[in-house]
Amino acid sequence: MLPADYTPGVQFFIELTWSVNQTGCSVELLRNFDSIARAGELPANGDLQDQVPTPSPGINVVTTSTFIWAPGVFGAQPGDSVNVGFYRRIADSCGGTVKLHGARVEYR
């Protein structure tokens, strides 16, 4: 959910923190779906940009992948719910298990 001090229409970011039990490889997390939901209205499609593959910094070392959400036609507002789904590309270069530790919305 976008916090009360979010400025409407400003670009924001979805940050995922994760780790993998392998090093010397890259993990590719991709957008599966995204939308914005507001009470009393139909959800609107989002505009989340896919991220380039992120190198693993070391075995089980936590790192962050950042996805950019461009302000779309819908015009996000404070209190809107941000709905996102991600998947891992099977053909990325890490064969290990990816553990997702958290997600947050960041804006600047």
KOLTORMI-813297 format. One line per 3 residues: number of its first residue (from 0); for each residue x, y, z of N, C-alpha, C, O. Coordinates in steps of 0.001 Angstrom, whole numbers. Layout:
N
NUM> X Y Z X Y Z X Y Z X Y Z  ... $
//
This chain:
108
0> 853 -1170 0 0 0 0 903 1239 0 1914 1294 700  512 2215 -795 1281 3464 -837 966 4290 417 -204 4481 748  1996 4782 1117 1778 5504 2369 1157 6883 2167 1093 7399 1051 $
3> 705 7462 3267 7 8750 3233 876 9884 2694 344 10853 2154  2201 9786 2827 3055 10881 2355 3539 10694 915 4385 11451 439  3000 9684 222 3341 9492 -1194 2748 10646 -2010 1593 11019 -1805 $
6> 3534 11212 -2933 3061 12280 -3814 2429 11656 -5061 3112 10921 -5775  1157 11921 -5346 484 11315 -6489 1259 11507 -7797 1751 12597 -8091  1355 10427 -8570 1979 10464 -9876 3495 10335 -9886 4095 10284 -10960 $
9> 4129 10282 -8721 5588 10166 -8654 6005 8710 -8900 5358 7773 -8432  7087 8552 -9636 7635 7221 -9903 8011 6556 -8576 8538 7206 -7673  7732 5248 -8469 8160 4524 -7278 8785 3198 -7676 8778 2817 -8847 $
12> 9318 2512 -6697 10114 1313 -6939 9626 182 -6048 9224 408 -4907  9665 -1033 -6575 9403 -2234 -5790 10755 -2893 -5567 11435 -3252 -6528  11149 -3056 -4318 12429 -3679 -4000 12184 -5053 -3391 11446 -5191 -2416 $
15> 12807 -6056 -3974 12752 -7415 -3442 14104 -7764 -2846 15131 -7581 -3500  14122 -8261 -1622 15370 -8751 -1035 15339 -10273 -1085 14339 -10907 -749  16461 -10838 -1514 16527 -12281 -1725 17950 -12777 -1529 18896 -11995 -1432 $
18> 18077 -14104 -1472 19387 -14744 -1437 19285 -16065 -2186 18193 -16594 -2396  20438 -16588 -2583 20496 -17867 -3291 21676 -18640 -2728 22687 -18050 -2347  21549 -19961 -2673 22608 -20783 -2097 23669 -21154 -3136 24090 -22306 -3234 $
21> 24081 -20164 -3896 25068 -20362 -4956 25747 -19024 -5224 25174 -17980 -4915  26926 -19027 -5778 27632 -17800 -6133 28180 -17928 -7545 28201 -19020 -8113  28628 -16797 -8117 29161 -16831 -9481 28092 -17007 -10533 28356 -17556 -11603 $
24> 26869 -16542 -10238 25753 -16700 -11172 24822 -15499 -11024 25049 -14641 -10171  23786 -15436 -11842 22802 -14350 -11772 21395 -14925 -11710 21093 -15939 -12340  20534 -14256 -10934 19128 -14628 -10798 18311 -13644 -11625 18574 -12442 -11602 $
27> 17329 -14146 -12346 16478 -13285 -13157 15039 -13392 -12657 14342 -14374 -12913  14616 -12353 -11936 13244 -12255 -11457 12487 -11350 -12423 12942 -10251 -12738  11331 -11817 -12890 10558 -11076 -13885 9152 -10806 -13372 8630 -11525 -12520 $
30> 8562 -9766 -13906 7189 -9384 -13567 6219 -10389 -14181 6309 -10716 -15364  5306 -10864 -13371 4255 -11749 -13858 2965 -10941 -14055 2287 -11077 -15073  2643 -10108 -13078 1478 -9222 -13191 1699 -8018 -12291 2505 -8075 -11362 $
33> 999 -6946 -12555 1040 -5768 -11691 -212 -4941 -11910 -714 -4825 -13028  -704 -4372 -10830 -1869 -3496 -10922 -1923 -2599 -9694 -1231 -2832 -8703  -2748 -1586 -9779 -3031 -666 -8668 -4515 -827 -8343 -5355 -865 -9242 $
36> -4825 -920 -7064 -6224 -1032 -6645 -6545 95 -5668 -5748 446 -4798  -7737 644 -5847 -8214 1735 -4998 -9637 1401 -4575 -10442 945 -5387  -9942 1629 -3312 -11278 1326 -2792 -12356 1972 -3657 -12273 3155 -3987 $
39> -13364 1187 -4020 -14493 1692 -4783 -14279 1779 -6281 -15169 2234 -7001  -13111 1351 -6774 -12820 1406 -8211 -12293 61 -8698 -11835 -763 -7907  -12364 -147 -10007 -11786 -1352 -10587 -10264 -1246 -10591 -9734 -156 -10805 $
42> -9538 -2361 -10358 -8074 -2309 -10434 -7617 -1866 -11822 -8274 -2158 -12821  -6509 -1172 -11879 -5940 -708 -13149 -4595 -1384 -13368 -3840 -1604 -12421  -4300 -1711 -14622 -3011 -2310 -14937 -1892 -1367 -14548 -2015 -149 -14673 $
45> -789 -1951 -14071 361 -1162 -13672 1343 -989 -14815 1058 -1342 -15959  2492 -446 -14489 3532 -215 -15482 4898 -513 -14867 5786 340 -14854  5052 -1730 -14362 6300 -2158 -13745 7281 -2590 -14822 6931 -3361 -15716 $
48> 8505 -2096 -14738 9548 -2416 -15719 10314 -3648 -15256 10656 -3750 -14078  10591 -4592 -16164 11383 -5773 -15807 12801 -5372 -15456 13330 -4382 -15962  13400 -6152 -14588 14746 -5915 -14088 15741 -6791 -14849 15404 -7898 -15269 $
51> 16953 -6298 -15023 18005 -7117 -15638 18439 -8176 -14628 18230 -7992 -13429  19041 -9287 -15081 19503 -10311 -14131 20436 -9699 -13081 21274 -8855 -13396  20276 -10137 -11839 21065 -9622 -10727 22084 -10664 -10286 21711 -11796 -9980 $
54> 23362 -10304 -10248 24386 -11263 -9816 24228 -11632 -8348 23868 -10791 -7525  24497 -12881 -8026 24515 -13337 -6645 25808 -12859 -6002 26887 -13166 -6510  25734 -12109 -4886 26955 -11596 -4263 27721 -12636 -3462 28861 -12391 -3068 $
57> 27125 -13776 -3219 27781 -14839 -2455 26747 -15825 -1959 25548 -15547 -2004  27192 -16961 -1490 26277 -17996 -1017 25484 -17477 182 26057 -17093 1201  24168 -17474 41 23211 -17045 1064 23382 -15591 1523 22910 -15231 2601 $
60> 24045 -14759 725 24174 -13334 1034 22942 -12623 471 22593 -12805 -695  22288 -11815 1306 21058 -11132 901 21394 -9967 -29 22309 -9189 241  20650 -9857 -1117 20807 -8758 -2064 19429 -8227 -2441 18411 -8794 -2045 $
63> 19399 -7142 -3206 18139 -6489 -3572 18025 -6346 -5084 18990 -5972 -5750  16850 -6642 -5625 16511 -6332 -7012 15452 -5237 -6974 14486 -5326 -6217  15635 -4209 -7791 14711 -3075 -7795 13983 -2997 -9131 14601 -3029 -10195 $
66> 12667 -2895 -9056 11816 -2768 -10230 11226 -1369 -10228 10751 -903 -9192  11246 -690 -11368 10751 683 -11478 9282 663 -11909 8917 -7 -12875  8460 1396 -11191 7055 1548 -11541 6877 2965 -12063 6895 3923 -11291 $
69> 6706 3095 -13356 6513 4417 -13961 5094 4891 -13661 4164 4085 -13646  4920 6186 -13422 3561 6671 -13169 2712 6527 -14430 2965 7201 -15429  1740 5681 -14389 931 5395 -15570 -267 6309 -15696 -373 7314 -14993 $
72> -1147 5963 -16577 -2354 6740 -16841 -3247 6773 -15601 -3942 7760 -15360  -3229 5708 -14824 -4110 5591 -13658 -3811 6653 -12606 -4736 7136 -11953  -2543 7031 -12423 -2187 8045 -11435 -2304 7547 -10008 -3294 7819 -9328 $
75> -1289 6811 -9549 -1289 6268 -8196 -1450 7380 -7167 -980 8501 -7358  -2134 7037 -6062 -2394 7987 -4988 -2087 7338 -3643 -2038 6112 -3546  -1877 8154 -2595 -1678 7584 -1267 -2843 6658 -906 -4002 6962 -1188 $
78> -2522 5537 -285 -3544 4570 106 -3855 3521 -938 -4526 2537 -629  -3383 3700 -2181 -3603 2685 -3218 -2840 1410 -2882 -1737 1464 -2337  -3421 284 -3204 -2747 -1001 -3040 -1964 -1317 -4301 -2471 -1163 -5413 $
81> -741 -1753 -4126 129 -2136 -5234 154 -3652 -5276 608 -4289 -4325  -322 -4235 -6356 -403 -5685 -6500 626 -6138 -7526 583 -5712 -8680  1548 -6997 -7113 2591 -7465 -8019 2813 -8956 -7836 2635 -9502 -6747 $
84> 3200 -9592 -8913 3599 -10994 -8884 4863 -11145 -9707 5015 -10510 -10750  5757 -11976 -9241 7029 -12190 -9915 7243 -13673 -10154 6662 -14517 -9473  8081 -13975 -11126 8511 -15352 -11326 9990 -15345 -11663 10550 -14331 -12079 $
87> 10598 -16480 -11477 12015 -16626 -11771 12167 -17303 -13124 11554 -18338 -13385  12993 -16707 -13986 13246 -17324 -15283 14027 -18612 -15058 15086 -18601 -14430  13511 -19708 -15565 14143 -21015 -15372 15543 -21040 -15950 16413 -21741 -15433 $
90> 15775 -20285 -17015 17068 -20325 -17705 18088 -19340 -17112 19100 -19061 -17755  17844 -18795 -15880 18888 -17933 -15321 20098 -18797 -14970 20027 -20024 -15037  21195 -18165 -14600 22441 -18929 -14470 22672 -19528 -13082 23709 -20151 -12853 $
93> 21733 -19354 -12154 21850 -19970 -10831 20996 -21229 -10785 19816 -21199 -11133  21578 -22302 -10366 20814 -23537 -10220 20260 -23711 -8823 19478 -24628 -8574  20663 -22827 -7896 20253 -22956 -6504 18864 -22427 -6236 18206 -21860 -7108 $
96> 18438 -22628 -5005 17130 -22173 -4559 17194 -20700 -4168 18071 -20292 -3406  16265 -19907 -4689 16170 -18496 -4322 15191 -18370 -3158 14079 -18897 -3200  15629 -17659 -2115 14756 -17378 -970 14405 -15900 -1005 15294 -15048 -1003 $
99> 13115 -15592 -1038 12648 -14212 -1007 12471 -13818 452 11711 -14459 1178  13167 -12767 890 13141 -12337 2287 12149 -11213 2540 11672 -11056 3663  11830 -10430 1516 10893 -9340 1732 10691 -8496 496 11403 -8632 -499 $
102> 9704 -7622 580 9403 -6694 -510 8961 -5386 124 8349 -5372 1193  9285 -4270 -559 8830 -2978 -70 8653 -2014 -1230 9229 -2190 -2304  7845 -993 -989 7659 88 -1953 8560 1237 -1510 8538 1638 -346 $
105> 9341 1755 -2428 10257 2860 -2153 9960 3981 -3146 9712 3709 -4321  9980 5209 -2704 9811 6337 -3607 10767 7417 -3156 11137 7495 -1985  11161 8250 -4104 12190 9260 -3819 11736 10626 -4250 12472 11600 -4089 $
//
